[in-house]
């Protein structure tokens, strides 16, 4: 399965944003500190997410990023698509040139699997993920760790919706 770091990090960052936004912008620095994703990488990802209308930016003091619509209206597949990732199980990146430029015997099977995975991820919203107790538990641990290390302010950590 080809889901690269870019897609995984984009989903992780968007979930972090959804968990912490609560009507206030979240800084990329806070996401970086909680998730261990470099700030420069997050800037690249959020540029693409903004262009695809998944997030909006707020400038100035107290600025950061917010979801452009409700977490129930943003699915995981949209996030992956926004950062130009594909969920592709074929060896040929879906173009059919698997076997010396020709379609291999199992190309259509793996292509169908890729579509099924995309459909599956299209049925999972950020809100669905936020409702999971295991994800909320990890988010609480990350917030507590960041607070203990002095990486984020108490008001940011208090915004997590449990």
Secondary structure, DSSP 8 states (H G I E B T S, - for coil): -B--HHHHHHHHHHHHHHHH-TTS-B-HHHHHHHHT--HHHHHHHHHHHHHTTSEEEE-STT-EEEESS-GGG-BHHHHHHHTT---B-SSSTTSS-TBTTB--TTHHHHHHHHHHHHHHHHT-BHHHHHT-HHHHHHHHHHHHHHHHTT-S-HHHHHT---
